[in-house]
Amino acid sequence: MLIRRTLAEIAPVADKVTSYFYALVFTGHPEVREMFPAAMDVQRDRLLKALLTAAEHIDDPAVLTPYLRRLGAGHRKYGTVSAHYPAVGEALIGALARYADLTWGPETEAAWVRAYTAISQTMIDAAAEDEARAPAWWHAEVVSHDLRTSDIAVLTVRPDQPYPFLAGQYTSLETPWWPRVWRHYSFASAPRADGLLSFHVKAVPAGWVSNALVRHARPGDVLRLGPPAGSMVVDHSTDNGMLCLGGGTGIAPIKALIEDVAEHGERRPVEVFFGARSDHDLYDKDTLLGLQRSHPWLSVRPVIGEGLAGQLPQAVGENGPWSSYDAFISGPPAMVRSGVDALKRIGIPGERIRFDALEELAGVAG
């Protein structure tokens, strides 16, 4: 209760709290500045937002603990070690005390200290466990760069050591052009015998990493990969049909799921709705239609229209019924949100709708 009161009070001045938080971190511990991007506008509110989100859910360990464990393991790629956590905690308390004038006091401060202690310890423990079984990051050499449209490229990379992941998952990726700036990309194929990994990347306005990958990356360039993450994976213990919605480059993990089903020798029905603004943007349509020809259990339906967030779920609703299917959704955030709502309306239970909402507590940490 005390924590939520604080969060409500600082919400209108979140920008000031964020700026003050980083000022306290960097002035009190200047040695950690090099762990952050040179241009802080890219990173600016991510760390504090993650901490505040975690604190808000401190009384829901079933949701919070997996989130914090992913966060702790994922922060290894930044060079984070256990000694950094007290510095961040001091800055957090200092920023809240500065801007939560109405709710701050000894009791509230004690509540925040308890919450941060629990949060940081969970993250530290997860990082230590992860260190025992995996590197903090992998180097990966670009082996091919296929420009499918003027702003979409398919990149294939070769990790420098084995990279275990599941079809439908994603990773974080850093380029040599923007050090310490990481962005999430889904694997566009199931694990391969040759160990190669593929990603579909769309250059977006002001997207530092995406533009670098589409416009500048070439074979021979070396990227860095964080650990795999994500829960949008196939449950091979069931033979439920699969309903897959992929918008734009969100078709990448859907393609990986199709390959995964095929490699397991399953013949469950897999229905794919692939949405884009124009036929030109259906950059992987030929590959998907080729998979459909090879697998009689697979059906692929392209959906074209400007209002992807509305039209793709509408197209799904016009077909079906889908109540016995497991659903998988990947694409722009607005499309994912509208898709989840639409699927629930047509009778698919929420627990059978799988998606990874980046930056959100229910999904993964950025």
Secondary structure, 3 states (H helix, E strand, C coil): CHHHHHHHHHHHHHHHHHHHHHHHHHHHCHHHHHHCCCCHHHHCCHHHHHHHHHHHCCCCHHHHHHHHHHHHHHHHHHCCCHHHHHHHHHHHHHHHHHHCCCCCCHHHHHHHHHHHHHHHHHHHHHHHHHHCCCCCCEEEEEEEEEECCCCEEEEEEEECCCCCCCCCCEEEEECCCCCCCEEEEEECCCCCCCCCEEEEEECCCCCHHHHHHHHHCCCCCEEEECCCECCCCCCCCCCCEEEEEEEHHHHHHHHHHHHHHHHCCCCCCEEEEEEECCHHHCCCHHHHHHHHHHCCCEEEEEEECCCHHHHHHHHHHCCCCCCCEEEEEECCHHHHHHHHHHHHHCCCCHHHEECCCECCCCCECC
